[in-house]
Amino acid sequence: MGKNISLIFSLLIIFSLYSCSNETSFEQKASSLPKDVKNEMSKLPDEVLEEILIPSKLPSDSYTVDFGFTSEPINDPDGEIISTTLIFIAENGDWDLIINTWHSNATAANKKSSETIKLDNGTKAEYSESKDGRGKSVTWNMGKKAKYEVTLLSMNGKYTKENLIEVVNSMK
């Protein structure tokens, strides 16, 4: 009887540890997002959710978040997901951050002149900015299909290339 109790106790501990650590990486990454955004995102397939990167560092702490996706057929989370977009908008209107992730072989339509930079994780990326310096973008590939473009629009010109790269380096 003592062996059975010991076995049951051991199984309970293992099950408890497994259930505590079974939080998916999407759930961990999305923990800072509003509930309605997480609910909308959770309709997508797991493999798409795993490719989405979410920053842990933003230019300021007060912002709103929106999410959308492009699919074939249109608006079908069970169809082929072509791209996803997360938009962070500063409540004071100073900045917008747009994160596009392409989940197929599609890419951004416009190719800008850019400089190659290296992210903290060693990934080579392309940095470009608009003529007036208010729009800054970093693009890179990860894995076989996923492509990323993060754009920081600085309404007052206050935010720099370094601010954008800090955000990109915080993405998980």
N, C-alpha and C positions, 0 to 999 in steps of 0.2 A: 504494500500500500504506500509506503514511504517513497518508493521509486516512482510510482504513478503520480503522486503529488509533485514530486520534484520535476518529472517530465512535463506535467501540465503547467507548472510554474515557469519552467524554461520556455515553453512554447508561448505562453502569455507575454513574457518579456520580449521575445523575438518579434512577435506580432506587434506589440506596442512600439518597439523601435522602428519596425518597418513602416507602420502607419504614420509615425511622426516624421519620418524622413521621406515619405512618399509624395511630398509636395513637388509638383512638376517645376521645371525651370521657368516655364511661362508664369506660373503662379508667383514664383519668387520675383521674377523680373517685373511683373505687373502690379506688385503690391502697393506701389505709390500712386497708381492710376485711380481715377474715380470709378465707383462701382458700375455706373451705366456704361462706361467705356470698356471695362473688363468684361461685362456681360455681352456686349456687342462683339468684342474680339473672340470670346470663347466659343462663338458659333462656328469659327473657322477650324479646318482640320489641324491636328496636332503638328504635322510637319510644317505647316505655314507658321503656326505660333512659335515654333522653335527658331525659325529664321528671323522673326521680328526682334529688333534690338530696341531697348528702352533706356534713355539716359538716367543716371542717378544724380547728375549735376546739371543744373540749368542756370541761365544768366541771372535769374532772381527767383524768389520763393513763391511769389503770388502770380498764379497763372490759371488758365482754363485749358482743357484738353478736349480734342475732338478726334474721331477715328473714322476712316472710311476704307473701302476696298473696291477694286475693279475685278470683275469676274466674267467668265463666259459659261453659261448665260448670265446676263446682267443681273446684279444684285442677288446672286445665288451662292450662299456660303458653301454649298455642296458641289458647286461647279469648279472649273479650273480657276484658281485664284491667280490673277496676273500680277496685281500689285496691291500693297496696303499703304495707307498714309496715316501717320499720327501728326497732329498739329497742336503745338503748345503756343498759347497766346498770352503774353504778359498782361496782367490786369491793368497796369498803368499805361499800356499802349507803346512801351519802349521797344519791344521786340516780338517777333514771331519765329518759331522754330518748326520747320517742316521736315519730317522724316519719311522718305519714300523708300519702300523695299519692293524690288521686283522679284517675283517668285518663279518666273519662267525665263525664257531667253529674251524677253523684251528689255529694252534699256531706255534711258532718258532720250527724248527726241533731239535735244539741243546739245551740241558738243561745243564747249567753250574752250578758249585757250586757258591752260592751267599749268601749275607747277606740281611736280611730284613731291609728296611729303611722306614721312614714315610715322605711323601711329605707334603708341606705346606698346602695342602687342606685336610690333614688327611688320604689320600689314602696310603695303605700299598703297597710297591713296592719291587722288588728284584734288588739289585745292584751286578754286577759282573765285573771282569776285567780280561784281558788276562795275561798270565804268565809274559810277558815283561812289563806290565803296560801301554802299549800304547793304548790298546782298552778297553773302559769302557762302560758298558751297564746298563740301568735301564729298567725293564719291569714291567707292571702292567695291571690289568683288570679294565674296567670301564663299568658299565651297564651290560646288559645280554650277549652281544656278543663281543663288541669291546675290543681288546687286543692291547697293545702298547709296542714297543721296541724302545728305543732311544739309539743309539750307537755313541760315540765320539771316533774317531781315531785321536790320537795326534802323528803326524809324528816325532816331536822332543822331545816327553815326557814332554812337558811344561804344558799341560793341566791336571787338577786334577779331582778327584771325585767331589769336590765341584763345579768346573766349570760345569760339566755335570748336577749335581743336580740343579744348578741355572738355566740352560737352561730348564730342565724338569719343574721346578716350574713356569717358565714363559709361559708355553704352555696353549693356550686357544682354 
